[in-house]
Amino acid sequence: MITSETEARAYVAELTDAAGMARLEAFAALVLEENQRQNLIAKATEPHLWQRHIADSAQLIENVSRETLGPNAGGPWLDLGSGPGFPGLVIAALCPNMPVVLVESRARRVEFLERAIAVLDLAKCRVEGQRLERVAPFPARAISARAFAPFPRLLDLSAPFSTRATRYVLPKGRSAAQELAALKPSIRAMFHVKHSLTDPEAGIIVKA
């Protein structure tokens, strides 16, 4: 379990190289700077940025296969309701050669995401600055979302982007098991809950 900023940085460093850490350091600085202008993250979590947001996002890549992250996987990684870039922009910073699409409808968040992508030089990451319902469907290799919508609604909205090969990795906090239990048994059987590394009471809903 990751319980401090030091442990969070060490954990993320194990997932990437020096260039990846440099990108995430730059991203962290951008988030803290922009948080003075708009509410990207709760002020109380600023001192715990790496634990609560960056490591919390980075752990998702450990819940998909290497094939999903590799160059031969079909389609981009799709992040729904990206907000300030958690988890999608963190995933893009860790895997700069993988296409990543961030969906975010709020104009000021879109502006921040586009600026961060430019600063971090993430050529394969792009923003869809509109509601998901208006995005032209494409097959996604993985779908992530953090505080986007209740699970049944999320599944309905993401269905046009999902194939049999699509992996879902959905940090759902302390409601993960409850949201999964509320699904029809036939759908529930396709998913399971993994424990979060950053919160002992939180879970990640995974379809692998």
Backbone as CSV, one residue per row, in Angstrom:
resi,resn,N_x,N_y,N_z,CA_x,CA_y,CA_z,C_x,C_y,C_z
1,MET,0.836,-1.196,0.000,0.000,0.000,0.000,0.877,1.254,0.000
2,ILE,0.540,2.203,-0.851,1.273,3.463,-0.959,0.692,4.445,0.052
3,THR,1.502,4.905,0.990,0.988,5.726,2.089,1.640,7.097,2.189
4,SER,2.546,7.447,1.276,3.222,8.738,1.368,3.622,9.215,-0.024
5,GLU,3.991,10.493,-0.103,4.466,11.043,-1.369,5.770,10.363,-1.807
6,THR,6.645,10.063,-0.854,7.897,9.388,-1.188,7.634,8.021,-1.799
7,GLU,6.734,7.261,-1.193,6.394,5.945,-1.725,5.706,6.064,-3.080
8,ALA,4.879,7.085,-3.251,4.183,7.275,-4.525,5.172,7.561,-5.658
9,ARG,6.124,8.443,-5.397,7.136,8.746,-6.414,7.967,7.511,-6.742
10,ALA,8.342,6.758,-5.722,9.145,5.549,-5.941,8.361,4.526,-6.760
11,TYR,7.084,4.388,-6.471,6.244,3.446,-7.208,6.163,3.836,-8.681
12,VAL,5.878,5.109,-8.950,5.751,5.560,-10.336,7.083,5.417,-11.069
13,ALA,8.182,5.697,-10.379,9.508,5.575,-10.998,9.781,4.154,-11.473
14,GLU,9.205,3.168,-10.787,9.389,1.779,-11.195,8.614,1.448,-12.469
15,LEU,7.614,2.259,-12.781,6.779,2.005,-13.954,7.293,2.668,-15.215
16,THR,8.271,3.558,-15.081,8.704,4.341,-16.230,10.206,4.565,-16.181
17,ASP,10.691,5.422,-17.076,12.109,5.755,-17.107,12.297,7.216,-16.705
18,ALA,13.517,7.691,-16.816,13.814,9.064,-16.388,13.008,10.084,-17.188
19,ALA,12.831,9.820,-18.473,12.064,10.751,-19.305,10.600,10.779,-18.873
20,GLY,10.063,9.600,-18.529,8.686,9.544,-18.061,8.503,10.283,-16.754
21,MET,9.454,10.134,-15.835,9.369,10.865,-14.578,9.470,12.364,-14.803
22,ALA,10.305,12.776,-15.744,10.430,14.203,-16.049,9.108,14.751,-16.586
23,ARG,8.438,13.960,-17.437,7.137,14.402,-17.945,6.129,14.542,-16.803
24,LEU,6.124,13.592,-15.896,5.168,13.644,-14.795,5.496,14.746,-13.795
25,GLU,6.767,15.024,-13.577,7.150,16.162,-12.728,6.642,17.463,-13.343
26,ALA,6.809,17.590,-14.661,6.339,18.792,-15.348,4.817,18.893,-15.281
27,PHE,4.147,17.760,-15.433,2.687,17.743,-15.356,2.209,18.127,-13.955
28,ALA,2.861,17.598,-12.928,2.499,17.938,-11.555,2.620,19.443,-11.325
29,ALA,3.683,20.043,-11.831,3.868,21.486,-11.681,2.762,22.258,-12.397
30,LEU,2.362,21.788,-13.581,1.282,22.442,-14.330,-0.038,22.365,-13.562
31,VAL,-0.320,21.204,-12.975,-1.567,21.037,-12.217,-1.605,22.001,-11.031
32,LEU,-0.524,22.079,-10.278,-0.494,22.955,-9.107,-0.599,24.425,-9.507
33,GLU,0.046,24.775,-10.612,-0.036,26.154,-11.102,-1.458,26.491,-11.532
34,GLU,-2.062,25.622,-12.344,-3.404,25.875,-12.860,-4.460,25.803,-11.759
35,ASN,-4.173,25.047,-10.702,-5.133,24.929,-9.616,-5.353,26.242,-8.875
36,GLN,-4.463,27.188,-9.078,-4.651,28.525,-8.513,-5.681,29.318,-9.313
37,ARG,-5.948,28.871,-10.562,-6.889,29.593,-11.436,-8.235,28.884,-11.554
38,GLN,-8.206,27.574,-11.562,-9.457,26.816,-11.615,-9.308,25.574,-10.738
39,ASN,-10.425,25.077,-10.267,-10.406,23.977,-9.301,-10.207,22.635,-10.007
40,LEU,-8.949,22.286,-10.285,-8.647,21.009,-10.929,-8.698,19.873,-9.926
41,ILE,-8.091,20.082,-8.753,-8.091,19.095,-7.680,-8.425,19.814,-6.380
42,ALA,-8.907,19.076,-5.407,-9.205,19.685,-4.106,-7.932,20.258,-3.492
43,LYS,-8.023,21.439,-2.941,-6.851,22.089,-2.346,-6.196,21.201,-1.284
44,ALA,-7.014,20.472,-0.561,-6.480,19.629,0.512,-5.608,18.501,-0.013
45,THR,-5.766,18.156,-1.311,-4.961,17.060,-1.868,-3.678,17.550,-2.539
46,GLU,-3.463,18.861,-2.600,-2.241,19.363,-3.249,-0.970,18.790,-2.622
47,PRO,-0.851,18.725,-1.285,0.378,18.162,-0.698,0.528,16.657,-0.946
48,HIS,-0.556,16.022,-1.432,-0.551,14.577,-1.666,-0.784,14.269,-3.145
49,LEU,-0.334,15.178,-4.010,-0.615,15.071,-5.437,-0.140,13.748,-6.027
50,TRP,1.072,13.321,-5.667,1.605,12.093,-6.244,0.844,10.870,-5.750
51,GLN,0.523,10.827,-4.493,-0.198,9.670,-3.966,-1.643,9.637,-4.433
52,ARG,-2.353,10.752,-4.264,-3.802,10.783,-4.486,-4.186,10.832,-5.955
53,HIS,-3.289,11.352,-6.802,-3.667,11.559,-8.194,-2.738,10.875,-9.202
54,ILE,-1.427,11.066,-9.066,-0.516,10.534,-10.092,-0.320,9.026,-9.936
55,ALA,0.081,8.573,-8.754,0.224,7.123,-8.550,-1.126,6.422,-8.665
56,ASP,-2.176,7.061,-8.173,-3.518,6.497,-8.270,-3.905,6.250,-9.726
57,SER,-3.475,7.144,-10.627,-3.730,6.978,-12.057,-2.768,5.966,-12.680
58,ALA,-1.502,6.072,-12.316,-0.473,5.223,-12.927,-0.714,3.745,-12.676
59,GLN,-1.303,3.401,-11.533,-1.499,1.985,-11.210,-2.410,1.271,-12.210
60,LEU,-3.167,2.026,-12.990,-4.087,1.389,-13.935,-3.354,0.560,-14.983
61,ILE,-2.141,0.986,-15.352,-1.462,0.240,-16.410,-1.030,-1.141,-15.937
62,GLU,-0.994,-1.344,-14.625,-0.657,-2.672,-14.114,-1.853,-3.621,-14.156
63,ASN,-3.008,-3.092,-14.523,-4.216,-3.900,-14.609,-4.627,-4.197,-16.049
64,VAL,-3.725,-3.952,-16.991,-3.933,-4.351,-18.382,-2.703,-5.128,-18.826
65,SER,-2.854,-5.883,-19.890,-1.755,-6.713,-20.370,-0.734,-5.884,-21.137
66,ARG,0.449,-6.436,-21.310,1.469,-5.788,-22.129,0.988,-5.629,-23.569
67,GLU,0.207,-6.605,-24.023,-0.326,-6.525,-25.390,-1.232,-5.308,-25.557
68,THR,-2.000,-4.991,-24.503,-2.884,-3.832,-24.566,-2.086,-2.541,-24.691
69,LEU,-0.932,-2.483,-24.050,-0.097,-1.284,-24.098,0.805,-1.265,-25.328
70,GLY,0.963,-2.398,-25.993,1.935,-2.533,-27.071,1.491,-1.922,-28.391
71,PRO,2.406,-1.879,-29.367,2.139,-1.212,-30.645,1.139,-1.941,-31.528
72,ASN,0.875,-3.217,-31.254,-0.013,-3.987,-32.122,-1.456,-4.022,-31.641
73,ALA,-1.741,-3.381,-30.520,-3.118,-3.334,-30.015,-3.945,-2.396,-30.884
74,GLY,-5.208,-2.726,-31.050,-6.057,-1.902,-31.905,-6.612,-0.694,-31.186
75,GLY,-6.564,0.451,-31.865,-7.192,1.652,-31.340,-6.438,2.299,-30.201
76,PRO,-6.850,3.497,-29.828,-6.207,4.224,-28.722,-6.769,3.838,-27.366
77,TRP,-6.089,4.279,-26.328,-6.611,4.235,-24.957,-7.594,5.398,-24.845
78,LEU,-8.799,5.139,-24.399,-9.846,6.145,-24.302,-10.110,6.474,-22.839
79,ASP,-9.964,7.750,-22.481,-10.198,8.199,-21.107,-11.415,9.112,-21.093
80,LEU,-12.406,8.757,-20.298,-13.678,9.476,-20.281,-13.738,10.469,-19.135
81,GLY,-14.172,11.683,-19.436,-14.268,12.708,-18.402,-12.919,13.011,-17.779
82,SER,-11.942,13.345,-18.622,-10.541,13.429,-18.186,-10.269,14.518,-17.164
83,GLY,-11.104,15.566,-17.148,-10.895,16.631,-16.162,-9.509,17.224,-16.268
84,PRO,-8.714,17.191,-15.192,-7.352,17.721,-15.246,-6.322,16.722,-15.779
85,GLY,-6.789,15.560,-16.242,-5.854,14.598,-16.826,-5.644,13.338,-16.029
86,PHE,-6.510,13.108,-15.048,-6.407,11.892,-14.243,-7.570,10.967,-14.578
87,PRO,-7.300,9.755,-15.046,-5.970,9.164,-15.212,-5.340,9.326,-16.597
88,GLY,-6.100,9.817,-17.584,-5.670,9.714,-18.975,-4.341,10.339,-19.325
89,LEU,-4.094,11.557,-18.844,-2.847,12.216,-19.210,-1.651,11.572,-18.519
90,VAL,-1.864,11.018,-17.344,-0.796,10.277,-16.673,-0.443,9.031,-17.492
91,ILE,-1.465,8.331,-17.989,-1.226,7.164,-18.839,-0.450,7.569,-20.084
92,ALA,-0.818,8.678,-20.693,-0.125,9.153,-21.898,1.327,9.501,-21.597
93,ALA,1.578,10.095,-20.436,2.948,10.451,-20.060,3.794,9.209,-19.810
94,LEU,3.173,8.161,-19.282,3.894,6.911,-19.031,4.137,6.124,-20.315
95,CYS,3.224,6.246,-21.275,3.288,5.465,-22.522,3.185,6.423,-23.709
96,PRO,4.213,7.237,-23.973,4.112,8.292,-24.982,3.967,7.783,-26.409
97,ASN,4.278,6.524,-26.653,4.145,5.968,-27.998,2.787,5.322,-28.242
98,MET,1.937,5.322,-27.226,0.593,4.754,-27.358,-0.412,5.868,-27.604
99,PRO,-1.282,5.745,-28.603,-2.304,6.766,-28.798,-3.287,6.811,-27.645
100,VAL,-3.574,8.009,-27.181,-4.500,8.218,-26.065,-5.472,9.333,-26.455
101,VAL,-6.750,9.098,-26.222,-7.782,10.109,-26.489,-8.435,10.490,-25.166
102,LEU,-8.420,11.778,-24.863,-9.027,12.308,-23.649,-10.346,12.974,-24.015
103,VAL,-11.422,12.561,-23.376,-12.731,13.163,-23.637,-13.096,14.058,-22.464
104,GLU,-13.294,15.330,-22.755,-13.618,16.310,-21.715,-14.444,17.424,-22.344
105,SER,-15.608,17.734,-21.769,-16.510,18.711,-22.378,-16.370,20.119,-21.817
106,ARG,-15.714,20.278,-20.666,-15.615,21.609,-20.055,-14.476,22.405,-20.693
107,ALA,-14.808,23.581,-21.201,-13.881,24.344,-22.037,-12.562,24.661,-21.327
108,ARG,-12.613,25.097,-20.075,-11.375,25.462,-19.380,-10.509,24.239,-19.110
109,ARG,-11.133,23.094,-18.855,-10.364,21.860,-18.677,-9.726,21.445,-20.004
110,VAL,-10.466,21.606,-21.087,-9.929,21.281,-22.408,-8.703,22.132,-22.711
111,GLU,-8.791,23.418,-22.421,-7.652,24.313,-22.646,-6.443,23.860,-21.830
112,PHE,-6.663,23.475,-20.583,-5.553,23.014,-19.755,-4.957,21.722,-20.309
113,LEU,-5.798,20.773,-20.683,-5.302,19.504,-21.215,-4.486,19.713,-22.487
114,GLU,-4.961,20.582,-23.354,-4.232,20.836,-24.604,-2.889,21.506,-24.324
115,ARG,-2.859,22.400,-23.353,-1.587,23.037,-22.987,-0.631,22.018,-22.394
116,ALA,-1.141,21.140,-21.526,-0.290,20.120,-20.918,0.265,19.162,-21.977
117,ILE,-0.564,18.772,-22.923,-0.107,17.883,-23.995,1.027,18.531,-24.772
118,ALA,0.900,19.829,-25.052,1.944,20.542,-25.792,3.232,20.650,-24.970
119,VAL,3.110,21.008,-23.697,4.290,21.152,-22.839,5.016,19.819,-22.685
120,LEU,4.265,18.736,-22.538,4.867,17.419,-22.336,5.266,16.750,-23.648
121,ASP,4.921,17.386,-24.764,5.273,16.878,-26.101,4.720,15.467,-26.312
122,LEU,3.436,15.307,-26.023,2.773,14.011,-26.194,2.068,13.987,-27.547
123,ALA,2.815,13.670,-28.574,2.329,13.769,-29.946,1.176,12.820,-30.246
124,LYS,1.072,11.723,-29.494,0.032,10.740,-29.774,-1.175,10.879,-28.859
125,CYS,-1.209,11.940,-28.094,-2.338,12.196,-27.200,-3.148,13.371,-27.747
126,ARG,-4.460,13.240,-27.749,-5.314,14.337,-28.216,-6.556,14.441,-27.351
127,VAL,-7.215,15.590,-27.431,-8.408,15.860,-26.635,-9.620,15.955,-27.546
128,GLU,-10.684,15.286,-27.163,-11.996,15.493,-27.771,-12.768,16.412,-26.833
129,GLY,-12.870,17.679,-27.209,-13.488,18.670,-26.341,-14.991,18.748,-26.502
130,GLN,-15.668,17.656,-26.214,-17.123,17.582,-26.335,-17.628,16.399,-25.513
131,ARG,-18.952,16.304,-25.401,-19.536,15.183,-24.686,-19.273,13.888,-25.445
132,LEU,-19.150,12.799,-24.712,-18.825,11.518,-25.334,-19.860,11.125,-26.387
133,GLU,-21.125,11.468,-26.158,-22.183,11.117,-27.094,-21.955,11.707,-28.482
134,ARG,-21.143,12.766,-28.564,-20.906,13.427,-29.854,-19.605,12.999,-30.519
135,VAL,-18.820,12.179,-29.850,-17.549,11.718,-30.403,-17.815,10.571,-31.371
136,ALA,-17.231,10.658,-32.564,-17.382,9.591,-33.545,-16.771,8.302,-33.003
137,PRO,-17.532,7.197,-32.988,-17.029,5.952,-32.384,-15.795,5.403,-33.083
138,PHE,-14.937,4.767,-32.312,-13.770,4.056,-32.814,-13.486,2.923,-31.833
139,PRO,-12.815,1.862,-32.257,-12.482,0.780,-31.324,-11.360,1.203,-30.389
140,ALA,-11.587,1.077,-29.093,-10.589,1.468,-28.092,-9.879,0.231,-27.559
141,ARG,-8.576,0.366,-27.345,-7.830,-0.751,-26.743,-8.122,-0.877,-25.255
142,ALA,-8.356,0.275,-24.610,-8.692,0.303,-23.188,-9.564,1.517,-22.934
143,ILE,-10.414,1.413,-21.915,-11.280,2.520,-21.521,-11.097,2.751,-20.025
144,SER,-10.782,3.990,-19.683,-10.646,4.369,-18.275,-11.569,5.542,-17.986
145,ALA,-11.911,5.695,-16.729,-12.753,6.819,-16.308,-12.656,6.944,-14.805
146,ARG,-12.557,8.166,-14.358,-12.486,8.451,-12.920,-13.565,9.467,-12.599
147,ALA,-14.569,9.056,-11.832,-15.675,9.947,-11.464,-16.391,10.496,-12.693
148,PHE,-16.647,9.608,-13.669,-17.290,10.037,-14.913,-18.805,9.882,-14.854
149,ALA,-19.266,8.702,-14.470,-20.703,8.425,-14.433,-20.910,7.130,-13.655
150,PRO,-22.127,6.909,-13.146,-22.412,5.607,-12.533,-22.117,4.482,-13.518
151,PHE,-21.733,3.334,-12.996,-21.239,2.251,-13.829,-22.190,1.845,-14.964
152,PRO,-23.486,1.617,-14.708,-24.372,1.245,-15.825,-24.413,2.298,-16.926
153,ARG,-24.466,3.564,-16.535,-24.477,4.652,-17.515,-23.159,4.694,-18.277
154,LEU,-22.054,4.492,-17.585,-20.740,4.473,-18.237,-20.669,3.376,-19.297
155,LEU,-21.173,2.197,-18.968,-21.154,1.092,-19.923,-21.992,1.414,-21.151
156,ASP,-23.147,2.028,-20.942,-23.999,2.400,-22.074,-23.303,3.416,-22.981
157,LEU,-22.717,4.444,-22.380,-22.089,5.497,-23.167,-20.840,5.015,-23.898
158,SER,-20.111,4.091,-23.285,-18.850,3.633,-23.883,-19.032,2.468,-24.849
159,ALA,-20.224,1.894,-24.908,-20.462,0.720,-25.748,-20.035,0.900,-27.204
160,PRO,-20.261,2.069,-27.839,-19.844,2.214,-29.242,-18.330,2.138,-29.445
161,PHE,-17.548,2.254,-28.373,-16.092,2.239,-28.469,-15.498,0.909,-28.003
162,SER,-16.364,0.018,-27.543,-15.902,-1.215,-26.921,-16.001,-2.400,-27.869
163,THR,-14.959,-3.225,-27.896,-14.950,-4.474,-28.638,-14.647,-5.610,-27.658
164,ARG,-14.605,-6.820,-28.153,-14.265,-7.938,-27.275,-12.855,-7.801,-26.708
165,ALA,-12.003,-7.097,-27.424,-10.613,-6.953,-26.981,-10.404,-5.754,-26.061
166,THR,-11.406,-4.881,-25.929,-11.255,-3.670,-25.124,-11.155,-4.010,-23.639
167,ARG,-10.170,-3.410,-22.972,-10.003,-3.569,-21.531,-10.610,-2.367,-20.815
168,TYR,-11.330,-2.612,-19.750,-11.854,-1.542,-18.903,-11.034,-1.490,-17.622
169,VAL,-10.622,-0.296,-17.224,-9.945,-0.078,-15.940,-10.551,1.186,-15.327
170,LEU,-11.396,0.994,-14.336,-12.230,2.074,-13.829,-12.033,2.257,-12.327
171,PRO,-11.219,3.231,-11.921,-11.095,3.509,-10.486,-12.417,4.048,-9.948
172,LYS,-13.008,3.310,-9.043,-14.345,3.647,-8.555,-14.373,3.974,-7.070
173,GLY,-13.206,4.113,-6.466,-13.184,4.479,-5.060,-13.835,3.428,-4.186
174,ARG,-14.508,3.877,-3.155,-15.083,2.958,-2.170,-16.402,2.364,-2.631
175,SER,-16.915,2.816,-3.772,-18.188,2.296,-4.276,-18.002,1.174,-5.292
176,ALA,-16.770,0.756,-5.557,-16.504,-0.199,-6.635,-17.309,-1.488,-6.489
177,ALA,-17.199,-2.136,-5.347,-17.894,-3.412,-5.156,-19.402,-3.237,-5.212
178,GLN,-19.877,-2.131,-4.649,-21.318,-1.876,-4.631,-21.839,-1.647,-6.049
179,GLU,-21.115,-0.866,-6.854,-21.557,-0.605,-8.217,-21.531,-1.878,-9.055
180,LEU,-20.523,-2.712,-8.849,-20.446,-3.956,-9.596,-21.574,-4.898,-9.198
181,ALA,-21.886,-4.961,-7.924,-22.929,-5.853,-7.435,-24.309,-5.484,-7.970
182,ALA,-24.485,-4.215,-8.357,-25.782,-3.749,-8.832,-26.068,-4.132,-10.281
183,LEU,-25.073,-4.661,-10.977,-25.255,-5.019,-12.379,-25.993,-6.346,-12.526
184,LYS,-26.549,-6.559,-13.717,-27.135,-7.859,-14.028,-26.036,-8.924,-13.954
185,PRO,-26.365,-10.114,-13.488,-25.337,-11.163,-13.345,-24.550,-11.445,-14.611
186,SER,-25.194,-11.399,-15.769,-24.500,-11.707,-17.013,-23.426,-10.673,-17.338
187,ILE,-23.681,-9.424,-16.964,-22.694,-8.368,-17.187,-21.668,-8.365,-16.059
188,ARG,-22.137,-8.559,-14.836,-21.244,-8.564,-13.675,-20.153,-9.618,-13.815
189,ALA,-20.468,-10.725,-14.452,-19.506,-11.824,-14.582,-18.289,-11.445,-15.420
190,MET,-18.397,-10.398,-16.213,-17.280,-10.000,-17.074,-16.267,-9.114,-16.352
191,PHE,-16.605,-8.667,-15.156,-15.771,-7.709,-14.437,-15.366,-8.260,-13.072
192,HIS,-14.333,-7.679,-12.504,-13.963,-7.980,-11.128,-13.341,-6.730,-10.510
193,VAL,-13.225,-6.715,-9.204,-12.686,-5.552,-8.489,-11.282,-5.868,-8.008
194,LYS,-10.349,-4.970,-8.315,-8.985,-5.046,-7.788,-8.818,-3.971,-6.714
195,HIS,-8.042,-4.274,-5.695,-7.806,-3.294,-4.635,-6.876,-2.189,-5.140
196,SER,-7.194,-0.965,-4.783,-6.333,0.167,-5.111,-5.074,0.134,-4.256
197,LEU,-3.969,0.575,-4.844,-2.703,0.646,-4.116,-2.576,1.942,-3.309
198,THR,-3.489,2.881,-3.528,-3.358,4.186,-2.882,-4.421,4.452,-1.823
199,ASP,-5.406,3.564,-1.717,-6.467,3.723,-0.724,-6.942,2.332,-0.331
200,PRO,-6.766,1.923,0.913,-7.111,0.559,1.319,-8.595,0.233,1.189
201,GLU,-9.438,1.267,1.100,-10.873,1.033,0.999,-11.415,1.227,-0.414
202,ALA,-10.544,1.572,-1.369,-10.964,1.854,-2.740,-10.717,0.656,-3.642
203,GLY,-11.451,0.619,-4.756,-11.292,-0.473,-5.702,-11.268,0.013,-7.136
204,ILE,-10.787,-0.844,-8.021,-10.727,-0.583,-9.452,-11.530,-1.677,-10.133
205,ILE,-12.545,-1.301,-10.898,-13.323,-2.287,-11.650,-12.577,-2.585,-12.944
206,VAL,-12.301,-3.866,-13.169,-11.455,-4.282,-14.293,-12.208,-5.282,-15.157
207,LYS,-12.109,-5.096,-16.457,-12.556,-6.109,-17.426,-11.349,-6.449,-18.284
208,ALA,-10.847,-7.660,-18.155,-9.617,-8.039,-18.841,-9.852,-9.254,-19.712
